[in-house]
Each structure stands twice: as structure tokens, then as C-alpha cells.
Amino acid sequence: MAAPTLLTGPNLDHLDWPFFDVSHKALAERIAAFAKSDVFAAVDHSNTDKTCRTFVRALGQAGLLDAATGSGGTTPIDSRSVCLTREMLAWHDGLADFAFAMQGLGTGAIGLVGSDELKQAVLPKVQKGEWISAFALSEKEAGSDVAAMQCAARREGDHFVLDGEKTWISNGGIADVYTVFARTGEAPGTRGISAFVVFADDPGFSIAERIDVIAPHPLATIRFENCRIPATRLLGNPGEGFKIAMRTLDIFRASVAAASLGFARRALDEALTHARSRPMFGAHLSDLQLTQAALGDMAADIDAGALLTYRAAWRRDVQGLPTTKEAAMAKMIATENAQKVIDRAVQMFGGRGVRSGETVEKLYREIRALRIYEGATEVQKLIIARELLKT
């Protein structure tokens, strides 16, 4: 039997596509060097909170959180850099990707509309990996339907007072700073929502519940009980919270697609290595036409998602154009295709594919949530249709 090929990193042939420039190739080299460090070998995946803290600190020390935070709020966020970083980190470790992504999503609104004081207080600490950030939008009865939000904030002099709960909050329980969306009532529906910055040590803020999911990540329900914060922590103007949330998601939604590409590329690499070395009917699994057909489908599905993903990022970075429709297409196709690719890889591995601890088994658990968070596939279809109907 031939010895399995040692996988050391993802294939980056797509860096030759016209979406990228020299700076992205240099970034890829820095990420590859980071992946070869002792960080990945040293983390303890039995302790998710500790692992995320470790990754955040290491990413900050390596300067890789510059991409997620716009160099601590001093430069515009480059979507292609965010996507490339997520894709490469996801190939190596889902929690590394998660740790990177949340530093950007959790502070994206601060970078977009925060006061200079808030930017200076928060973004450099997040950039350096000293603080962990979170994005608190979803509620138990207000996930895809943001207009159903019940968490409320009322103005009292120079303060706002928050009451209510948020759930499915990534980094909930370990974050130092939260971007929180709450109903302030300027108008019905989404026009009556505002955005705020809340710190974990603010009186009245607490963790109501930690949430366990199939691919372990720090998740929690957070609670506000008469949580009093300075009015200077308002992001933008009252009633602009929904617009701010959507602007933030437009930046980072394509990066969810990129993370799914990383998972899918790893699954394809694992499948190729397995197929070449697995004896089957006097030859190898890779010699069977059914296997070859599956591998062909997997490669095409990945490239289809990648083209949409980096088109959306390039359109935002280079052309300066809205990417609501393009980012939705990227997220929908890349995540759905990644699910198919990983499922085929599990099938190719047979019984080994569902054994706990196998790489493809972990990928199978990792990919499922990406088809839901930051807008489920069904929501992306609605977004695409609405954008088409505007024209």
C-alpha cells in the first residue's frame, strides 16, 4: 500500500485569478507560516473556550487580525484578505477560523460608524488579540426575522438602559466587548432598532446559558437586566441599527462562503489522499470511475463557490460597488456546495468517515452551521430575489 500523502496546507492555485494582487499572495505566505507554528499542535480541543482564547492571542501576535479589524480601525477592511484568511485557517482548523472571523464581525460596526473614542478604546485591543469580541443580533424569536426583536433599550438622560436577551451569540461567555442590537422604538419593525457597544463587566449584563452544538464553539444566551451604559456607546444614530447590522454582514457574509471553501478543500484533499492509497478490487479506490466522477464533481463545486466568493469580495474592494446580491449568492452556493463535497468525502471513506475524530467527520460537523448562520440559505434566496426585483 502506498504511504498516505502528508497534507501540509491547501492548494492555492486560485491566487493566480485576477481577483488577487501581490499583497494577497504575501498574506497567504504569512498565514502558511503561522499554520506551521506550534499553535495548532498545542491547542486543547477538549476545552473550547481556552482554545479560542489561545487562537485569538496567537493570531493577534502574528499580525493576522489586521485583516479582520482594518489594522485596528486605521484602514478599510479588505474583503479579499478576510476571505483568504478564513479559507486558509478553515482548511487547518475550524476554531482557528472562528476565532479570526469573530474578531472582525464583532467589531465591524464599530469600525464603520463608531466614534473615534470607541474605535480607539476597542479596535487596537481586538487587533492585538488582547480582547475578544462578539456580535449580538439574534434572539429566540428573532433570528431570520430581525423585525421581531424584543430586546429593548430606553434613553435615560446620558445613558441607555438595556433589557432582554440575545441568543446563539458566538463568543458569548468569553467576549470582552459585544456589539448589541436592541429596539429603541423610533419606528415600527427594523427602523426602530439601534446598535450599542456593551462590555462584559457592565452592571446588568450576564450569561444566561451556554449552548453546546455539534461542532463545539463558544456560544451563549446573554441577558440584560437594567443594564445601564453611557449614551456615547450608541453606534450611529438611533434607529439605524438594522442598516448598520446589514452593512456589517455585507462585509463578512462572503467570508462565511470562504470558510466553507476551506472546509471543502480540506475534504477534497483528504478524499484524494484516501482514494490513492485505499486498495479496492485489486487496484485502488482512485482507479474506479465512480470515484473519479465524484472527485470531478467535488472540484467543480469548490471552484464554482470560490469564483462567486472572490467576485463578491473583489467587487467590494476594487469596484466599490454594493455586494448584497453577490455576497448572498456566494454564501448560498459555496456553503451548499461545501456540504455536498464533504458528504461525498465521508461516503468515500466508508465506515472510517463517520468515526469520531476523523478529519472528514469533523468537517461534516463543522460545515452544517455555515448553511444557517449569518443568514440561512433560504434567506439568501430571498435577498437575491429582492435585489433582482429592484432593477
Secondary structure, DSSP 8 states (H G I E B T S, - for coil): --------S---GGGGSTT--HHHHHHHHHHHHHHTSSHHHH--TT-HHHHHHHHHHHHHHTTTTHHHHHHHHTS---HHHHHHHHHHHHHH-HHHHHHHHHHHHTTHHHHHH--HHHHHHHHHHHHTTSS-EEEE--BTTBSS-GGG---EEEEETTEEEEEEEEEEEETTTT-SEEEEEEE--SSSGGGGEEEEEEETTSTTEEEEEE---SS---EEEEEEEEEEEEGGGEESSTT-HHHHHHHHHHHHHHHHHHHHHHHHHHHHHHHHHHHHH-EETTEEGGGSHHHHHHHHHHHHHHHHHHHHHHHHHHIIIII----HHHHHHHHHHHHHHHHHHHHHHHHHHGGGGGSTT-HHHHHHHHHHHHTTTTS-HHHHHHHHHHHHHH-
